[in-house]
Amino acid sequence: MRSHSQDHPTEPGPQDPVASAPALRIREIFPRFWPYASGYRGWFGVLIALLILGPLLSAAAIWCWKLLVDDVLVPRDLDSLGPIVAGFAVLTLASALIQFAQDYLSTWLGENFLFNLRSSVFRHLQRMSSDFYTRRGQGDVQLRLSGDVAAIQTFVLAGPTQGIAAMIRIVFFSGTLFVVQWQLALITLVTAPVMLILTRHFARLRQEAAREQRRRSGAVAALAEDAMYNMTLVQCCGREEYEAKRVDSHGQGALEAQLASAKYSGIYRLLVQVVELFGGVLVFGVGVWMLINGTVTLGSLIVFLAFLRELFAPLSGLGKLTTTLFTAGAAAERVLELLDQEPSIVEKPDARSLQRANGQIRLERVTFRYPDSDRPALDDVSFTAEPGEIVALVGPSGAGKSTLARLLGRFCDPESGAVRLDGHDLRDLKLVDIRRNVALLLQDAYLLDISVGENIGYAMADAEHGDVVGAADAADADDFIRCMPNGYDSRVGHSGRMLSGGQRQRVTIARTILQDSPVIVLDEPGTALDAASLHRVMGPLRRLATGRTTIVISHNLMLARAADRILVLDEGRIVDSGSHDSLLESSGLYAQLWELQQHETAEADLVRTAR
Ligand SMILES: Nc1ncnc2c1ncn2[C@@H]1O[C@H](COP(=O)(O)OP(=O)(O)OP(=O)(O)O)[C@@H](O)[C@H]1O
């Protein structure tokens, strides 16, 4: 007998839920995000001006110390003390004000940039077809929209702002060092090549660690989201430990990458400080020697050392900044990968409007294949449903019925052939008009975590409360909604899980009734329901279908029997069509399915009677 652990691997599977985003150079990333800050470019100029003004004022304040030593303390002359102290106070105050303006402005710019970018990414995500969400870990997509987008702010605004500020300070204070004492300034330059080599080496290491950290975090989010969404299944199968291990394996990866990044940053900072110390000691030694020789005044040496400190501060600041920039760069690569993903369904620029359609549906030799699939899900399918006709689609599992429903709502496009509404190829119509004219009622009753009334009116933003109640009444949902704690204002919970399966179905039927589309596609209505609940939704479904072109996809042949015409689908092809009676007579696949179902019903009756 095989052990439990052999049947169910306890170790996480080898497949990574999140792949690495394509690596990009920093100069490739920048121009991609810059447009999101386009409305604020003028303010960016103001910020640069403040950044230049800041070090100017700091330098002037430091210069006051030279004046104090050389003009007041050394000659013991108090005449100029007053003006020097007053100048120092004004400069310090102005410097603080400029710092405040700079901080506020950069936050304001950063937050506005974030808002624009997040809004654009979300709009882009809403254009992606459901296939995108089927293939992607949704937790990872959510992390890209929240955490990664926020990290980019550092990259596009805070990073360059701090980088420019540091560069301005470096250039400015290097210049002042040369003005104060050019021989000493030349000595400080000795450390520059070492700094450059260190920066380049550690930059590469930190960039790799940052990429791995973001990828692993995405994997944690994707796995956690999947497990949480299916928590009932996880608990029923007793797989909590397995799921925790899967999440932990990537959490551990993220942790190690983060630690590696911290280690590289720490070593880099340490080495930079050693180089700075070496430069400082060298300058100090030579400076003291020059002071003794009378080549430099005490005030000049003090000011030189103060300026040197001002120079080293932005240098180590640049080091810290590169770490943040690499994390942000890795996040930017992940967001760009999303933005570069083209939606599979794109509306033509000259797409036609279609007001209320008559409801004729025609498929002309439609073939469709899913990506990475070698077999078409639909193969050369043709049929017409006239306005008001009820057409049932039946066939074994995997025959292609739900795929056909997706084509009718233009959630995918045929590889060849055409799907037409009132004679118009769906690809020539505006998407909003297709979705208004063709309503899909899917076997999963999709509900948002908003009030039950809002769920019913979701497809009709301008619906009055009376319309919502009317639709609920027609869908046989009004009674149970009124019994809910807050009536139509009661929330339905995540995915409507505070409602029963039958109640969820009736709310979605009410939504479709209110939408009032001339064409409706019912994919397995009532599959998830027991016999009593199914019986309850049959009346509303019948009322919904009346007067509309209705395509009913169902395994339940009792439902199909009521249709005007039945199409039998097998392995992506229509193998038979006609009325229930004619299909039984022809003794084809439909007759076999019917016989099988009758047999199952009889068996079920037998079991019930035996009890
Ligand atoms: N998103 C997808 N990606 C790849 N292949 C898919 C996808 N969805 C469905 N398929 C494949 O396409 C074929 C048709 O699937 P479809 O869901 O249309 O069948 P169906 O007749 O509705 O089945 P059922 O009655 O079990 O719901 C199947 O072989 C299925 O594996």
The ligand as an SDF file (V2000), in Angstrom:
LIG
                    3D

 31 33  0  0  0  0  0  0  0  0999 V2000
   -8.8220   28.6510  -20.6200 N   0  0  0  0  0  0  0  0  0  0  0  0
   -8.5430   27.5290  -21.3080 C   0  0  0  0  0  0  0  0  0  0  0  0
   -7.3050   27.2850  -21.7600 N   0  0  0  0  0  0  0  0  0  0  0  0
   -7.0080   26.1890  -22.4480 C   0  0  0  0  0  0  0  0  0  0  0  0
   -7.9130   25.2400  -22.7810 N   0  0  0  0  0  0  0  0  0  0  0  0
   -9.1830   25.4050  -22.3640 C   0  0  0  0  0  0  0  0  0  0  0  0
   -9.5590   26.5600  -21.6030 C   0  0  0  0  0  0  0  0  0  0  0  0
  -10.8780   26.4620  -21.3310 N   0  0  0  0  0  0  0  0  0  0  0  0
  -11.2950   25.3040  -21.9030 C   0  0  0  0  0  0  0  0  0  0  0  0
  -10.2810   24.6750  -22.5200 N   0  0  0  0  0  0  0  0  0  0  0  0
  -10.3490   23.4160  -23.2850 C   0  0  0  0  0  0  0  0  0  0  0  0
  -11.2390   23.5940  -24.3880 O   0  0  0  0  0  0  0  0  0  0  0  0
  -12.0630   22.4740  -24.5520 C   0  0  0  0  0  0  0  0  0  0  0  0
  -13.5500   22.8910  -24.5120 C   0  0  0  0  0  0  0  0  0  0  0  0
  -13.8130   23.3570  -23.2070 O   0  0  0  0  0  0  0  0  0  0  0  0
  -15.2430   23.9410  -22.7960 P   0  0  0  0  0  0  0  0  0  0  0  0
  -15.1360   24.4950  -21.4280 O   0  0  0  0  0  0  0  0  0  0  0  0
  -15.7370   24.8530  -23.8760 O   0  0  0  0  0  0  0  0  0  0  0  0
  -16.1100   22.6000  -22.8060 O   0  0  0  0  0  0  0  0  0  0  0  0
  -17.6050   22.3890  -22.3080 P   0  0  0  0  0  0  0  0  0  0  0  0
  -18.3100   21.6830  -23.4080 O   0  0  0  0  0  0  0  0  0  0  0  0
  -18.2050   23.6610  -21.8500 O   0  0  0  0  0  0  0  0  0  0  0  0
  -17.3480   21.4240  -21.0940 O   0  0  0  0  0  0  0  0  0  0  0  0
  -18.2610   21.2320  -19.7580 P   0  0  0  0  0  0  0  0  0  0  0  0
  -19.5790   20.7040  -20.2120 O   0  0  0  0  0  0  0  0  0  0  0  0
  -17.4920   20.2350  -18.9710 O   0  0  0  0  0  0  0  0  0  0  0  0
  -18.3470   22.5690  -19.0920 O   0  0  0  0  0  0  0  0  0  0  0  0
  -11.6940   21.4680  -23.4760 C   0  0  0  0  0  0  0  0  0  0  0  0
  -10.8260   20.5220  -24.0580 O   0  0  0  0  0  0  0  0  0  0  0  0
  -10.9450   22.2970  -22.4420 C   0  0  0  0  0  0  0  0  0  0  0  0
   -9.9350   21.5490  -21.8350 O   0  0  0  0  0  0  0  0  0  0  0  0
  1  2  1  0
  2  3  1  0
  2  7  2  0
  3  4  2  0
  4  5  1  0
  5  6  2  0
  6  7  1  0
  6 10  1  0
  7  8  1  0
  8  9  2  0
  9 10  1  0
 10 11  1  0
 11 12  1  0
 11 30  1  0
 12 13  1  0
 13 14  1  0
 13 28  1  0
 14 15  1  0
 15 16  1  0
 16 17  2  0
 16 18  1  0
 16 19  1  0
 19 20  1  0
 20 21  2  0
 20 22  1  0
 20 23  1  0
 23 24  1  0
 24 25  2  0
 24 26  1  0
 24 27  1  0
 28 29  1  0
 28 30  1  0
 30 31  1  0
M  END
$$$$
